[in-house]
């Protein structure tokens, strides 16, 4: 099976349309699900009558010692507990009743990023529940260099812009939020790993801010007519 339309959400939609099962499990090509991931997911879905469930996306680094960029990812990577509190999840680790797609609709194929959150928030607004289970583990490698983090930042910016591009006030707020340093990021750093040295925390905080500027610049360029090039 092959999907020629660019974008991961078009590919996911094709899979949904062709799937025969009652329950669908989503992960990404660079993820490594736990060996018992599917079995545990089916047990939870069948025994507790959930509409959707998810679990942690645990990050790992491939070098002997984590770089600054690995450290950044380990702290600011996938926060699935927070996602579920907000009624969402990433598709790196998501199990769904197939019939939800008949009611909620498919993923938005016009989005090149953020389509998993957009779909899940639609489902939540319609009253479909989502559960979090810590033993449903999927592993994901860290992005271990600045180029990869920059690419991710620009991708996320493009996805958010695509969802609000008709709302100029929301765009301005998003740009301002990115260019003004946030004390929330420092507090989050302290909460996630209070044992991290002040020097390392400062470097991670600065990297977070630089990536925020990258996001803001991408939104400004899109606003000025740049085409989203992500495939």
Secondary structure, DSSP 4 states (H G I P E B T S, - for coil): ----SSSHHHHHHHHHHH--SSEEEE--TTEEE-TTHHHHHHHHHHHH--SEEE--EEEE--SSS--HHHHHHHHHS--HHHHHHTT---TTSEEEETTHHHHH----TT-SSSHHHHHHHHHHHTT--EEE-TTS-EEEE---SHHHHHHHHHHHHHHHHHHHTT-HHHHHHHHHHHHS--HHHHHHHHHH-TTS-HHHHHHHHHHHHHHHHHHHHHHHHHHTTPPP---
